[in-house]
Structures are given as structure tokens and as C-alpha cells.
């Protein structure tokens, strides 16, 4: 693993533990000699994790759609900020540049990015792990929903296991390092997603 993509909120959340975990993850990424790929924003958990990783010496790449540069206060101080045309291009570039995904707390965008990464894994588009950092139990209810999908016959158990739950950023990075993708047929070719 050379680079990890972090999906997270453009808000810092209601409790300080979210920001503390984002900062710790940024430092852990750098300490392991990994690069960080993220959504390019200077605000919220995105800004916190990227500043921590950069300050600790990691290579940091931000990818942000043109329309969000001003709205999300795109981090123009990054040595590598890539401005793209659309959210679709952003997500495709983030996936292409990274070797695994860590999901910190966030809102709709964070959830959508994580579910898309899991869907692409299920379809064989990529073979990269997805680890959710369960700060203050943030993702536990989502995991319950995935279990419900299995129980109701909409998700296979082997695919459910691909959504890994980690207690903290260090554990998430460990999970990604040990990840072995399921042997699934490739349903789509790159560019067809």
C-alpha cells in the first residue's frame, strides 16, 4: 500500500473526538510512510486530516470539483490540489490514486463515497479494502443496516465482510494492510461504472 484515500465530512462534527481521531489518522498515515488522497477541502475533518498528514511529512493529494473549490474552501495551500470537472471525476481519480479507503465520520457525501467504493469492490472494478473508523460508535448503526441487508437476502455475507469496522485510524490502516479482496468476477470494465 502506497496511498490511502480518506472519505470524511466537510464539517468537524458535534464532538471533539471526531477532530482528534482525524488528526491522529493524518499522523498515522505519515508515520507509516503512506500518502493521503482526499476530497481537497480545507474545512471540517477533511482539513484536519490533511493538515495533520502534511505537517507530519506525508505526501497529500486533494481532489476537488471546480464548483466546490470556493464553496468548500478548497485547500489551495496543498502542493498537489487537483481541480476536476465533476464529482464523478473526483471519485474516479481518488479511487485510481489510492490503494485502500478509510472512512471517517461524515454526512451524505461520505456515506455515498464509501458505499460506491464497496459497490465497485463487489463488482470487481477494484480490489481495495474499505475500513470505517467507528469513532464514538458513529458507524455501528450503518453496520447494523448492512447486517439487515444480509438477513433480508439483499447482500451476500462475503460482501458484507468487505465493510470493515475499526476502532480507530491505526486499526483501520492495519485492516487495509491485511485486506484480501474476495474472488469475484469482474462485472464492469474501467469507465463503465
LOSEZA-179912 format. One record per residue: residue number from 1; residue in three letters; x, y, z of N, C-alpha, C in turn. Coordinates in nm, 3 decimals, always signed. Layout:
n, res, n.u, n.v, n.w, ca.u, ca.v, ca.w, c.u, c.v, c.w
NUM, ala, X, Y, Z, X, Y, Z, X, Y, Z
...
END
This chain:
n, res, n.u, n.v, n.w, ca.u, ca.v, ca.w, c.u, c.v, c.w
1, unk, +0.084, -0.118, +0.000, +0.000, +0.000, +0.000, +0.089, +0.124, +0.000
2, unk, +0.060, +0.214, -0.094, +0.138, +0.338, -0.103, +0.057, +0.461, -0.063
3, unk, -0.070, +0.462, -0.102, -0.157, +0.576, -0.071, -0.290, +0.527, -0.019
4, unk, -0.344, +0.601, +0.077, -0.476, +0.570, +0.129, -0.568, +0.689, +0.103
5, unk, -0.689, +0.657, +0.060, -0.791, +0.759, +0.038, -0.875, +0.769, +0.164
6, unk, -0.898, +0.891, +0.211, -0.982, +0.911, +0.328, -1.109, +0.984, +0.286
7, unk, -1.223, +0.922, +0.313, -1.353, +0.985, +0.296, -1.395, +1.037, +0.433
8, unk, -1.440, +1.163, +0.439, -1.480, +1.220, +0.568, -1.558, +1.348, +0.546
9, unk, -1.613, +1.398, +0.654, -1.700, +1.514, +0.649, -1.629, +1.645, +0.621
10, unk, -1.704, +1.735, +0.559, -1.656, +1.873, +0.542, -1.698, +1.957, +0.663
11, unk, -1.756, +1.891, +0.762, -1.783, +1.951, +0.893, -1.697, +1.877, +0.994
12, unk, -1.674, +1.939, +1.110, -1.591, +1.876, +1.213, -1.672, +1.790, +1.308
13, unk, -1.805, +1.797, +1.302, -1.888, +1.718, +1.391, -1.916, +1.791, +1.522
14, unk, -2.005, +1.733, +1.600, -2.052, +1.797, +1.723, -1.963, +1.771, +1.844
15, unk, -1.872, +1.673, +1.834, -1.789, +1.639, +1.949, -1.641, +1.642, +1.912
16, unk, -1.555, +1.683, +2.004, -1.412, +1.700, +1.972, -1.343, +1.569, +1.934
17, unk, -1.396, +1.456, +1.975, -1.332, +1.328, +1.944, -1.322, +1.302, +1.794
18, unk, -1.415, +1.355, +1.715, -1.409, +1.337, +1.570, -1.285, +1.404, +1.513
19, unk, -1.262, +1.528, +1.554, -1.144, +1.601, +1.507, -1.016, +1.536, +1.558
20, unk, -1.017, +1.491, +1.683, -0.898, +1.427, +1.740, -0.862, +1.301, +1.662
21, unk, -0.964, +1.221, +1.626, -0.937, +1.098, +1.550, -0.888, +1.130, +1.410
22, unk, -0.943, +1.234, +1.346, -0.898, +1.274, +1.213, -0.752, +1.316, +1.216
23, unk, -0.716, +1.392, +1.318, -0.577, +1.436, +1.332, -0.484, +1.317, +1.356
24, unk, -0.527, +1.225, +1.441, -0.446, +1.106, +1.469, -0.429, +1.021, +1.343
25, unk, -0.534, +1.011, +1.263, -0.524, +0.934, +1.138, -0.425, +1.000, +1.043
26, unk, -0.430, +1.131, +1.030, -0.334, +1.200, +0.943, -0.190, +1.173, +0.984
27, unk, -0.164, +1.179, +1.113, -0.028, +1.150, +1.164, +0.010, +1.004, +1.141
28, unk, -0.087, +0.911, +1.160, -0.059, +0.768, +1.141, -0.027, +0.737, +0.995
29, unk, -0.096, +0.802, +0.903, -0.068, +0.783, +0.761, +0.076, +0.822, +0.731
30, unk, +0.116, +0.938, +0.782, +0.253, +0.985, +0.760, +0.355, +0.893, +0.826
31, unk, +0.325, +0.849, +0.950, +0.419, +0.764, +1.025, +0.445, +0.632, +0.953
32, unk, +0.348, +0.586, +0.876, +0.364, +0.460, +0.802, +0.425, +0.482, +0.663
33, unk, +0.458, +0.605, +0.632, +0.518, +0.634, +0.502, +0.419, +0.630, +0.388
34, unk, +0.291, +0.647, +0.420, +0.186, +0.645, +0.317, +0.154, +0.786, +0.270
35, unk, +0.096, +0.794, +0.152, +0.041, +0.920, +0.104, -0.108, +0.925, +0.133
36, unk, -0.162, +1.046, +0.138, -0.304, +1.068, +0.162, -0.368, +1.123, +0.037
37, unk, -0.481, +1.065, -0.003, -0.566, +1.119, -0.109, -0.698, +1.153, -0.041
38, unk, -0.750, +1.274, -0.065, -0.874, +1.313, -0.001, -0.948, +1.414, -0.088
39, unk, -1.063, +1.459, -0.041, -1.152, +1.543, -0.120, -1.112, +1.686, -0.143
40, unk, -0.997, +1.729, -0.094, -0.943, +1.860, -0.128, -0.992, +1.978, -0.048
41, unk, -1.087, +1.958, +0.042, -1.140, +2.069, +0.120, -1.048, +2.110, +0.234
42, unk, -1.055, +2.237, +0.271, -0.975, +2.290, +0.381, -1.054, +2.292, +0.510
43, unk, -1.181, +2.254, +0.506, -1.269, +2.267, +0.622, -1.305, +2.129, +0.678
44, unk, -1.358, +2.128, +0.799, -1.407, +2.007, +0.862, -1.299, +1.902, +0.880
45, unk, -1.344, +1.775, +0.886, -1.250, +1.666, +0.905, -1.153, +1.654, +0.788
46, unk, -1.199, +1.694, +0.668, -1.108, +1.692, +0.552, -0.986, +1.779, +0.578
47, unk, -1.011, +1.901, +0.623, -0.900, +1.992, +0.650, -0.812, +1.941, +0.762
48, unk, -0.873, +1.886, +0.865, -0.798, +1.838, +0.982, -0.706, +1.722, +0.945
49, unk, -0.759, +1.620, +0.878, -0.677, +1.504, +0.844, -0.567, +1.542, +0.747
50, unk, -0.597, +1.629, +0.651, -0.494, +1.666, +0.552, -0.384, +1.752, +0.613
51, unk, -0.420, +1.847, +0.699, -0.317, +1.930, +0.763, -0.228, +1.846, +0.854
52, unk, -0.288, +1.751, +0.927, -0.208, +1.665, +1.016, -0.112, +1.578, +0.936
53, unk, -0.160, +1.520, +0.827, -0.075, +1.436, +0.743, +0.038, +1.516, +0.681
54, unk, +0.005, +1.634, +0.630, +0.105, +1.720, +0.567, +0.209, +1.765, +0.669
55, unk, +0.164, +1.807, +0.788, +0.257, +1.852, +0.892, +0.350, +1.740, +0.937
56, unk, +0.302, +1.616, +0.930, +0.384, +1.502, +0.972, +0.470, +1.447, +0.859
57, unk, +0.464, +1.510, +0.741, +0.554, +1.473, +0.632, +0.496, +1.384, +0.524
58, unk, +0.367, +1.361, +0.524, +0.306, +1.276, +0.421, +0.288, +1.353, +0.290
59, unk, +0.290, +1.279, +0.181, +0.251, +1.334, +0.052, +0.098, +1.341, +0.053
60, unk, +0.041, +1.458, +0.025, -0.104, +1.477, +0.032, -0.155, +1.528, -0.102
61, unk, -0.255, +1.460, -0.154, -0.319, +1.499, -0.280, -0.466, +1.525, -0.254
62, unk, -0.510, +1.646, -0.284, -0.651, +1.682, -0.273, -0.714, +1.684, -0.410
63, unk, -0.836, +1.633, -0.421, -0.907, +1.629, -0.549, -1.046, +1.689, -0.525
64, unk, -1.075, +1.798, -0.595, -1.200, +1.869, -0.569, -1.261, +1.918, -0.700
65, unk, -1.393, +1.906, -0.715, -1.457, +1.959, -0.835, -1.452, +2.112, -0.836
66, unk, -1.444, +2.166, -0.954, -1.434, +2.311, -0.972, -1.543, +2.385, -0.894
67, unk, -1.666, +2.334, -0.901, -1.778, +2.402, -0.836, -1.769, +2.403, -0.684
68, unk, -1.686, +2.317, -0.625, -1.674, +2.313, -0.479, -1.550, +2.383, -0.427
69, unk, -1.462, +2.427, -0.516, -1.338, +2.489, -0.471, -1.369, +2.608, -0.380
70, unk, -1.458, +2.696, -0.424, -1.492, +2.813, -0.343, -1.587, +2.775, -0.230
71, unk, -1.684, +2.692, -0.259, -1.786, +2.658, -0.160, -1.728, +2.583, -0.041
72, unk, -1.639, +2.488, -0.064, -1.579, +2.411, +0.045, -1.445, +2.468, +0.088
73, unk, -1.414, +2.586, +0.039, -1.284, +2.646, +0.071, -1.173, +2.546, +0.039
74, unk, -1.165, +2.511, -0.089, -1.061, +2.418, -0.134, -0.925, +2.459, -0.082
75, unk, -0.848, +2.365, -0.037, -0.719, +2.393, +0.025, -0.615, +2.425, -0.083
76, unk, -0.606, +2.551, -0.115, -0.514, +2.596, -0.221, -0.369, +2.597, -0.177
77, unk, -0.346, +2.573, -0.048, -0.209, +2.567, +0.002, -0.145, +2.430, -0.019
78, unk, -0.223, +2.333, -0.065, -0.168, +2.200, -0.088, -0.071, +2.203, -0.205
79, unk, +0.041, +2.134, -0.193, +0.132, +2.123, -0.307, +0.067, +2.051, -0.426
80, unk, -0.029, +1.963, -0.397, -0.094, +1.886, -0.504, -0.246, +1.891, -0.486
81, unk, -0.308, +1.998, -0.535, -0.453, +2.012, -0.536, -0.499, +2.000, -0.680
82, unk, -0.579, +1.901, -0.707, -0.628, +1.877, -0.844, -0.774, +1.918, -0.853
83, unk, -0.801, +2.011, -0.942, -0.937, +2.059, -0.963, -0.993, +1.988, -1.086
84, unk, -1.105, +1.918, -1.066, -1.164, +1.837, -1.173, -1.302, +1.893, -1.208
85, unk, -1.362, +1.838, -1.312, -1.487, +1.892, -1.364, -1.611, +1.848, -1.287
86, unk, -1.608, +1.731, -1.225, -1.731, +1.679, -1.165, -1.701, +1.590, -1.045
87, unk, -1.807, +1.561, -0.968, -1.795, +1.468, -0.857, -1.757, +1.328, -0.906
88, unk, -1.810, +1.289, -1.021, -1.778, +1.158, -1.077, -1.628, +1.147, -1.107
89, unk, -1.573, +1.253, -1.167, -1.431, +1.254, -1.198, -1.348, +1.253, -1.069
90, unk, -1.394, +1.327, -0.969, -1.326, +1.330, -0.839, -1.315, +1.190, -0.779
91, unk, -1.428, +1.120, -0.770, -1.429, +0.988, -0.708, -1.347, +0.888, -0.787
92, unk, -1.355, +0.895, -0.919, -1.277, +0.803, -1.002, -1.127, +0.826, -0.982
93, unk, -1.086, +0.952, -0.975, -0.944, +0.983, -0.956, -0.898, +0.942, -0.816
94, unk, -0.983, +0.965, -0.715, -0.947, +0.924, -0.579, -0.927, +0.773, -0.573
95, unk, -1.017, +0.699, -0.637, -1.006, +0.553, -0.636, -0.883, +0.506, -0.713
96, unk, -0.857, +0.569, -0.826, -0.742, +0.531, -0.908, -0.610, +0.555, -0.838
97, unk, -0.601, +0.665, -0.763, -0.475, +0.704, -0.700, -0.446, +0.632, -0.569
98, unk, -0.545, +0.565, -0.512, -0.526, +0.508, -0.379, -0.527, +0.355, -0.382
99, unk, -0.477, +0.298, -0.271, -0.468, +0.153, -0.258, -0.566, +0.099, -0.155
100, unk, -0.643, +0.184, -0.093, -0.742, +0.145, +0.006, -0.815, +0.269, +0.055
101, unk, -0.926, +0.247, +0.126, -1.013, +0.356, +0.169, -1.036, +0.349, +0.319
102, unk, -1.019, +0.464, +0.386, -1.056, +0.479, +0.527, -1.172, +0.577, +0.532
103, unk, -1.275, +0.542, +0.608, -1.395, +0.624, +0.616, -1.409, +0.677, +0.758
104, unk, -1.391, +0.807, +0.773, -1.415, +0.874, +0.900, -1.562, +0.918, +0.903
105, unk, -1.612, +0.966, +1.016, -1.749, +1.017, +1.019, -1.772, +1.128, +0.917
106, unk, -1.896, +1.137, +0.873, -1.935, +1.239, +0.776, -2.082, +1.229, +0.746
107, unk, -2.125, +1.302, +0.645, -2.266, +1.305, +0.609, -2.295, +1.227, +0.482
108, unk, -2.392, +1.277, +0.405, -2.434, +1.209, +0.282, -2.318, +1.180, +0.188
109, unk, -2.233, +1.281, +0.165, -2.123, +1.264, +0.070, -2.027, +1.153, +0.113
110, unk, -1.994, +1.151, +0.241, -1.905, +1.048, +0.294, -1.966, +0.910, +0.279
111, unk, -2.093, +0.899, +0.316, -2.162, +0.771, +0.304, -2.169, +0.726, +0.159
112, unk, -2.200, +0.818, +0.070, -2.211, +0.785, -0.072, -2.077, +0.737, -0.129
113, unk, -1.970, +0.806, -0.093, -1.837, +0.766, -0.142, -1.800, +0.626, -0.091
114, unk, -1.828, +0.600, +0.036, -1.794, +0.470, +0.095, -1.875, +0.358, +0.030
115, unk, -2.004, +0.382, +0.012, -2.089, +0.279, -0.049, -2.048, +0.256, -0.194
116, unk, -2.011, +0.359, -0.265, -1.966, +0.340, -0.402, -1.837, +0.257, -0.405
117, unk, -1.744, +0.285, -0.313, -1.620, +0.206, -0.308, -1.651, +0.059, -0.280
118, unk, -1.747, +0.033, -0.191, -1.787, -0.105, -0.163, -1.855, -0.168, -0.284
119, unk, -1.938, -0.092, -0.353, -2.005, -0.143, -0.473, -1.904, -0.179, -0.580
120, unk, -1.805, -0.092, -0.601, -1.702, -0.118, -0.701, -1.621, -0.243, -0.663
121, unk, -1.598, -0.263, -0.534, -1.530, -0.384, -0.487, -1.616, -0.507, -0.518
122, unk, -1.744, -0.499, -0.490, -1.837, -0.609, -0.517, -1.843, -0.644, -0.665
123, unk, -1.832, -0.541, -0.751, -1.839, -0.562, -0.895, -1.704, -0.597, -0.958
124, unk, -1.599, -0.601, -0.876, -1.467, -0.635, -0.927, -1.399, -0.523, -1.002
125, unk, -1.448, -0.400, -0.988, -1.386, -0.285, -1.056, -1.252, -0.253, -0.991
126, unk, -1.244, -0.269, -0.860, -1.116, -0.259, -0.790, -1.110, -0.369, -0.685
127, unk, -0.994, -0.384, -0.623, -0.973, -0.489, -0.522, -0.913, -0.426, -0.397
128, unk, -0.969, -0.312, -0.355, -0.915, -0.233, -0.244, -1.009, -0.237, -0.125
129, unk, -0.950, -0.243, -0.006, -1.029, -0.251, +0.116, -1.095, -0.120, +0.154
130, unk, -1.202, -0.132, +0.234, -1.277, -0.018, +0.284, -1.294, -0.036, +0.435
131, unk, -1.232, +0.052, +0.514, -1.237, +0.041, +0.660, -1.301, +0.165, +0.720
132, unk, -1.406, +0.144, +0.798, -1.479, +0.251, +0.865, -1.422, +0.271, +1.005
133, unk, -1.386, +0.395, +1.040, -1.337, +0.426, +1.173, -1.458, +0.461, +1.260
134, unk, -1.483, +0.377, +1.359, -1.605, +0.384, +1.438, -1.591, +0.475, +1.561
135, unk, -1.547, +0.598, +1.540, -1.531, +0.695, +1.647, -1.665, +0.714, +1.719
136, unk, -1.666, +0.694, +1.850, -1.786, +0.710, +1.933, -1.903, +0.626, +1.882
137, unk, -1.875, +0.515, +1.816, -1.980, +0.428, +1.763, -2.052, +0.486, +1.642
138, unk, -1.988, +0.581, +1.574, -2.054, +0.653, +1.464, -2.108, +0.561, +1.354
139, unk, -2.031, +0.460, +1.315, -2.071, +0.374, +1.202, -2.143, +0.246, +1.246
140, unk, -2.163, +0.224, +1.374, -2.224, +0.100, +1.421, -2.364, +0.078, +1.364
141, unk, -2.443, +0.181, +1.358, -2.580, +0.166, +1.304, -2.577, +0.133, +1.156
142, unk, -2.481, +0.189, +1.084, -2.468, +0.156, +0.942, -2.434, +0.008, +0.926
143, unk, -2.348, -0.044, +1.013, -2.313, -0.186, +1.007, -2.435, -0.272, +1.039
144, unk, -2.520, -0.226, +1.132, -2.645, -0.296, +1.159, -2.733, -0.301, +1.034
145, unk, -2.735, -0.192, +0.958, -2.814, -0.189, +0.834, -2.759, -0.289, +0.733
146, unk, -2.628, -0.300, +0.724, -2.568, -0.398, +0.633, -2.604, -0.540, +0.676
147, unk, -2.602, -0.565, +0.807, -2.643, -0.697, +0.857, -2.790, -0.725, +0.822
148, unk, -2.873, -0.623, +0.831, -3.014, -0.637, +0.794, -3.028, -0.671, +0.645
149, unk, -2.946, -0.609, +0.560, -2.947, -0.641, +0.416, -2.913, -0.787, +0.393
150, unk, -2.817, -0.840, +0.470, -2.782, -0.982, +0.459, -2.900, -1.068, +0.503
151, unk, -2.957, -1.035, +0.618, -3.068, -1.114, +0.672, -3.187, -1.117, +0.578
152, unk, -3.209, -1.008, +0.505, -3.323, -0.998, +0.414, -3.291, -1.045, +0.273
153, unk, -3.169, -1.096, +0.251, -3.135, -1.154, +0.123, -3.093, -1.058, +0.014
154, unk, -3.053, -0.936, +0.051, -3.012, -0.838, -0.049, -2.861, -0.821, -0.059
155, unk, -2.787, -0.880, +0.033, -2.642, -0.867, +0.035, -2.585, -1.001, +0.080
156, unk, -2.484, -1.048, +0.008, -2.420, -1.174, +0.045, -2.325, -1.150, +0.163
157, unk, -2.317, -1.251, +0.249, -2.233, -1.239, +0.369, -2.088, -1.209, +0.334
158, unk, -2.035, -1.272, +0.229, -1.894, -1.245, +0.193, -1.874, -1.101, +0.149
159, unk, -1.976, -1.039, +0.093, -1.966, -0.898, +0.057, -1.985, -0.809, +0.180
160, unk, -2.067, -0.851, +0.273, -2.086, -0.775, +0.397, -1.954, -0.760, +0.471
161, unk, -1.873, -0.865, +0.470, -1.744, -0.861, +0.540, -1.648, -0.759, +0.480
162, unk, -1.675, -0.714, +0.361, -1.585, -0.618, +0.295, -1.595, -0.478, +0.357
163, unk, -1.703, -0.452, +0.430, -1.717, -0.326, +0.504, -1.657, -0.350, +0.642
164, unk, -1.529, -0.318, +0.656, -1.457, -0.347, +0.780, -1.477, -0.234, +0.881
165, unk, -1.498, -0.269, +1.006, -1.517, -0.171, +1.112, -1.393, -0.170, +1.200
166, unk, -1.339, -0.051, +1.223, -1.216, -0.036, +1.302, -1.240, +0.061, +1.417
167, unk, -1.177, +0.034, +1.530, -1.193, +0.118, +1.649, -1.130, +0.256, +1.632
168, unk, -1.023, +0.263, +1.551, -0.952, +0.391, +1.532, -0.875, +0.387, +1.401
169, unk, -0.809, +0.497, +1.370, -0.737, +0.506, +1.243, -0.624, +0.407, +1.229
170, unk, -0.550, +0.384, +1.337, -0.441, +0.285, +1.333, -0.496, +0.148, +1.297
171, unk, -0.606, +0.109, +1.361, -0.667, -0.021, +1.332, -0.719, -0.028, +1.190
172, unk, -0.771, +0.083, +1.140, -0.820, +0.088, +1.001, -0.704, +0.065, +0.904
173, unk, -0.591, +0.129, +0.929, -0.474, +0.111, +0.843, -0.423, -0.033, +0.850
174, unk, -0.427, -0.093, +0.970, -0.389, -0.234, +0.984, -0.483, -0.323, +0.902
175, unk, -0.612, -0.295, +0.908, -0.711, -0.374, +0.834, -0.687, -0.364, +0.684
176, unk, -0.655, -0.245, +0.637, -0.627, -0.229, +0.493, -0.500, -0.303, +0.453
177, unk, -0.398, -0.298, +0.538, -0.273, -0.367, +0.506, -0.292, -0.518, +0.498
178, unk, -0.385, -0.572, +0.578, -0.409, -0.716, +0.580, -0.521, -0.759, +0.485
179, unk, -0.582, -0.665, +0.416, -0.701, -0.694, +0.336, -0.670, -0.785, +0.218
180, unk, -0.756, -0.885, +0.198, -0.751, -0.971, +0.080, -0.887, -0.961, +0.012
181, unk, -0.888, -0.914, -0.110, -1.013, -0.895, -0.183, -1.080, -1.029, -0.212
182, unk, -1.212, -1.030, -0.213, -1.282, -1.155, -0.247, -1.259, -1.189, -0.394
183, unk, -1.267, -1.314, -0.423, -1.252, -1.358, -0.562, -1.387, -1.346, -0.631
184, unk, -1.408, -1.231, -0.695, -1.535, -1.207, -0.763, -1.508, -1.182, -0.912
185, unk, -1.602, -1.218, -0.996, -1.585, -1.188, -1.139, -1.593, -1.038, -1.162
186, unk, -1.524, -0.994, -1.264, -1.529, -0.852, -1.299, -1.655, -0.828, -1.381
187, unk, -1.748, -0.753, -1.324, -1.876, -0.727, -1.390, -1.866, -0.614, -1.491
188, unk, -1.780, -0.517, -1.463, -1.767, -0.400, -1.549, -1.620, -0.370, -1.573
189, unk, -1.592, -0.303, -1.682, -1.456, -0.260, -1.713, -1.442, -0.116, -1.667
190, unk, -1.316, -0.068, -1.648, -1.297, +0.072, -1.609, -1.370, +0.165, -1.707
191, unk, -1.432, +0.268, -1.650, -1.507, +0.363, -1.732, -1.652, +0.326, -1.751
192, unk, -1.692, +0.204, -1.714, -1.830, +0.160, -1.730, -1.911, +0.181, -1.603
193, unk, -1.845, +0.216, -1.494, -1.913, +0.229, -1.364, -2.003, +0.352, -1.364
END
